Amino acid sequence: MKKQKVSYQIKSTFMKGKKKVTAKKEVAFELKLASVLVLDELCYMWNKHHIEAQLNDAIDQQDKERFMELSELYKPFTHE
């Protein structure tokens, strides 16, 4: 089992004339990266589904101008 390094962020503050030192454990890089990747994927999927729903509504209403605008927005989602 690998040993994991623990790093702390130390902050000193003055409160009522007394100096207070606090140490806070930093979040591991891997955890930060994983959370950013998950949030990016969620945003990507939500945006894609939202534009798809608007495209379907434009098709149902036979609004060609709106369909053309939305299809331009949807192009980046087609390059997977």
C-alpha positions in Angstrom: 0.0 0.0 0.0 1.4 3.4 -1.0 2.0 6.0 1.7 0.1 9.1 1.0 1.4 12.5 1.8 -0.7 14.8 3.8 -0.3 18.5 3.3 -1.8 21.2 5.5 -2.7 24.8 4.8 -1.7 26.9 7.8 -3.5 30.1 8.5 -2.9 32.6 11.3 -5.5 35.1 12.4 -5.8 37.6 15.2 -8.9 37.3 17.3 -9.6 39.5 20.3 -5.9 40.3 20.7 -4.9 36.7 20.6 -3.1 35.0 17.7 -4.9 31.9 16.5 -3.2 29.4 14.2 -5.3 26.8 12.3 -4.3 24.0 10.1 -6.5 22.7 7.4 -5.9 19.5 5.5 -5.7 20.1 1.8 -7.8 18.0 -0.6 -5.7 15.5 -2.7 -5.0 16.5 -6.3 -6.5 13.2 -7.6 -9.8 14.0 -5.8 -9.8 17.6 -7.2 -9.2 16.3 -10.7 -11.9 13.6 -10.5 -14.5 16.1 -9.2 -13.7 18.6 -12.0 -13.9 15.9 -14.6 -17.3 14.7 -13.3 -18.7 18.2 -13.2 -17.4 18.9 -16.7 -19.1 15.7 -18.0 -22.4 16.6 -16.2 -22.4 20.1 -17.7 -21.6 18.7 -21.2 -24.4 16.1 -21.0 -26.9 18.7 -19.7 -26.1 21.2 -22.4 -26.3 18.5 -25.1 -29.7 17.3 -23.9 -31.0 20.8 -23.5 -30.1 21.8 -27.0 -31.5 18.5 -28.3 -34.9 19.2 -26.6 -34.9 22.7 -28.1 -34.1 21.2 -31.6 -37.0 18.8 -31.2 -39.4 21.6 -30.3 -38.3 23.6 -33.3 -38.9 20.6 -35.5 -42.3 20.0 -34.0 -43.3 23.7 -34.5 -41.7 23.7 -38.0 -39.6 26.8 -37.1 -36.8 26.6 -39.7 -34.9 29.7 -38.5 -34.8 28.5 -34.9 -33.8 25.1 -36.1 -30.8 26.5 -38.1 -29.7 28.6 -35.1 -29.8 25.6 -32.7 -28.1 23.3 -35.2 -25.1 25.7 -35.3 -25.0 25.5 -31.5 -25.3 21.7 -31.6 -22.4 21.1 -34.0 -19.6 20.9 -31.3 -21.6 18.1 -29.7 -21.5 16.0 -32.8 -17.7 15.6 -32.8 -17.3 12.9 -30.2 
